[in-house]
């Protein structure tokens, strides 16, 4: 394997193992930021050694052993003599030579160690934006660039938020903990947002060669299912699960055999997972029973349910979808919601009506580098027969897209527009 190939393989292993390493170390050290620092040190060691020695048979265990040894060195250097740290050092010394079983389920009030760590990172002392960014970066393994894409802000802004959040977490003395009662309720909205953004990154990857990162989708769905057992009376928890179930049901139909994207209207609906759709409908029904049909996740789930219920693309109730997006826009004003509403309006009322919405979004600062704005604009222009303008819009979108599959799709659409103009 080439040096570049080994480097890519190491980073692929790291994406999988990082959250589990932080979880295990945080449980031992009772210090989340320190656990994250030590896992980063383990990665640096791997990047130095594995190109020469090869990737170990059990890379996760190797990384955990390395991180634990770094933790022991850290504790010994600081000469922490109080009872708590003596116990931690003793436990780690006894376990130092044992390869950890990272898949063993742990007894926890929340029922899931990953979720417990997300709740810890989402402490009210940390600002909402910073706590979500911290959880996504430190716990869920998303890069700073991927998080910045989700928030439509610069990479530097996200990096600053993460640094501030880690500092607050360290200086406040907050520990790896399970919140209860009101404390749990105070953090729930941020936890839901973290899970939602994990799913979104898996559903349409911001960067790289793959459009779909199924492992992230599966992890978010698992966390969502745990959350409804943690907060069974919270309608938005059920709504988020419904939203992810509906979207997840389309996974098998969203790419072709080569991994290229297949857009919604072109998908083979026979490949949609009907069982998953039924689970989504059951969760949405529970939302209605709890009186939460007007919540943000509930409205989004209702939108995707319109697609899930339609046997063909032609049967989709686009008027209902446009109306739901209008409700969502009133609840949480957002240029991204308006962009999505424009798509629905275009299907319900025609491309001219949608293009009027798009033109109003052209000067939105948050959408300046958002590739889907020129992409949607190009699609509308193409439908209107304005092929040269469509080509330019698709090319502009391709220049902004950072996922290779998405960029290739946009360039193909630009070529189609060019061909139509000549024809």
Secondary structure, DSSP 8 states (H G I E B T S, - for coil): --HHHHHHHHHHHHHHHHHHHHHHHHHHHS-HHHHHHHHHHHHHHHHHHHHHH---TTHHHHHHHHHHHHHHHHHHHHT--SHHHHHHHHHHHHHTTS---TT-----SSS-HHHHHHHHHT-TTS-HHHHHHHIIIIIS---HHHHHHHHTS-HHHHHHHHHHHHHHHHHTT--S----HHHHHHHHHHHHHHHHHHHHHHHS-SSBS-S--HHHHHHHHHHHHHHHHHSTT-HHHHHHHHHHHHHHTTGGGSB-TTS-B--GGGS-GGGS-HHHHHHHHHHHHHHHHTT-TTSHHHHHHHHHHHHHH-SSGGG--HHHHHHHHHHHHHHS--HHHHHHHHHHHHHHH-HHHHHHHHHHHTT-GGGTT-HHHHHHHHHHHHHTT-HHHHHHHHHHHHHH--BHHHHHHHHHHHHHHHHHHH-
